[in-house]
Amino acid sequence: MSTQHACSEDRMVFHSLGYQYNLDSPGTELIDCLYGEMLGKHTRHEVETGQARRGECFKGGGTMPMGDFLYVKWRDKATGKEYEDRVDLKSRLPSPKDMFGQTVYFLVDDNQLFVYLIPDSDIEGKRNHLPPGKPANGPDGWDYLDVKTLYPDNSPPKVRGGNVKWRAQRDAAKKKEDGQP
């Protein structure tokens, strides 16, 4: 991949990269991550000399290049086994125009990497909210939005991560509100 392509003006878009690793991926430790050629808040020298990991502490948004890939490396705390996955995002992300305001979000569930595209939204106007009857999908807390799974392919809709106890309480309250036992 050429750096010129990654940073070309048409690929510079206001969007974000997000994850809440401790909450969404319990039992795993994030070792490394890289969204495209971005190095997060660190310089290439810091990364190459081992002073910092690529992508360390980077999550946030702004006008930045759309990543052509997402690389994540993690460790299963119970077994000590390390896993890594690299997802080609070139064909999975929308056009730069349609990417504006969206969030690329990742989490690990049962040692499988999941990557989502969380749409831009406004709470009151209900822009990009989940259509009635469509099953919720993506990371917990975003289940009111029409979240798209970017990876893995053909993954059935499911809410993952988050605090399981809180989600169970919300689900019970919703059932009660809807008159279900």
Helices and strands as residue ranges (DSSP letters): H 3-6, G 9-11, E 12-18, H 21-24, E 28-35, H 44-48, E 60-65, E 69-76, E 82-88, H 96-99, E 103-109, E 112-118, E 138-139, E 148-151, E 159-160, H 164-177
